[in-house]
Amino acid sequence: MKTIAIVTGASSGMGTVFVKELLKEKNADEIWLIARRKERLQALIETYGQKLRAFALDLTEMSSFEQLSATLETEKPNIVYLVNAAGAGRMGNVETIDYDAHGFVLDINVKALTCMSRICIPYMKKGGHIIQLCSGSAFLPQPGFSSYAASKSYVLSFSRALRQELKDRNISVTAVCPGPVNTEFFQAAGTEVHPSKKRFMVDADDVVKKAMKDANAGKELSVYGMSMKFLHLAGKVLPVKLVLAVANRFLSKK
């Protein structure tokens, strides 16, 4: 039986870095790359070899899940890694963002991740790993980034529940919760990185290496950096109203 890894959002950012890390693993015969931009996927194949296989799919369209599901049913591989790295965000107050943009964020961060998990789980065996790209934003509401943070709270809750459901099958689920990462994300979100966040910006390679290590160890969370670890702790022990007040005051400073 062929063993594979699947990476969504593989054409850029964290997804591309996960592809590079997965190439170091020895237990996948192929790595399936899922993203909308076919030319970028083809460039990855030309750079890193024929072990990669491109699926130019738009995960906001249900037909994409039907196409992937049909391919899995035909080939019946063993999925050893599923990395849900596709993600989107839009910055600004709720009323300043078009409702289509809110819908796009939820389609990618919530619906696509859920559907990919559902489609792939039947093809996973003992020792498989699901890696869900979450965010430090999952730990608390984030005014000015509300739909994104709320969607990542969903990802965290969903991942924890799914982890329990799959525990007896020895399939691990790891939610990766970094802070700001140096990728194309903020440009796609339509904004510059807030000056107060730049000091916490981390390198995607470091986040992904830790995520892979934590996933292979079967951990529930992969939290990179002391600032995000502090935020995780603060969100558990302090009143939300207090943490939000401090965060708003901090973010108001240039």
Phi, psi and omega in degrees: 000131179289137176256140183223160166242146178238132178233120172270159184063032190283349188278350182199172170055221183299326180300313179297320179295321176298321177301314181298321179290321181293333177296340178279341179284150185256000189253016177236123178287325180223155171240118180270125183257125180241123177190167180282327189272096185299322184295325178290321177296318179296324178296323177296319179296318180295329182277319191248356171109172188283359173294340179271145180225127187266137171232103180278092185234143175262110186282006169270354182251128181297333179299332178293319178292324177295319179295314179296317179300320179294322179294317178297319181295324180287316187268336178047057179280172170259115180275113181268334174222132165242119179246108177270087184258351179295135181200160180210155177208154174225126183265147180133164175294154186309314186287346180269352182255131180300145183296332176297324179292318174302315181297322179296316178301314182290324178299317183282310188284329185252298187294312183297315179299318180293314181295319178298318178299314182297317183293322189274330185306318180300343181256016179251142181242181179308132179092359179286160183228133170248125180244116183254122177285106179257220181186156170299339177296343180291339186282337183209153171300152182226094176304138184088353178210038197294311183292325177297309181298319179295321179295325179284333171296322175300313182302318180296313179296315179299316182296320179294319179293317180296324178301317179292321179297327185261002185302315183292340178267001179058041171251119185272151175231122183238124175267123182264120189235076176274171168270211179299131182242142183283082177223191178283000191303311186292327175296316178294331179284354175084030182204161169276156176293131179299137182308324182290339181272339185299327181292342180257002181297134182237165182274135182300323180300319181292319180297315184290320178299318178293320180299316179295318178298315181291321179295315180295336176273357177077024183282152180285320182235147170234104184246113183264131173094145183294326181296319180286328176294322176294317179298320178299315179293315181299322180294338180270330189249342182252153176299138181302319182301321180291314182297320178295320179298316178295317181296317180296320179294321180294315184287342178284346180275138179270000000 
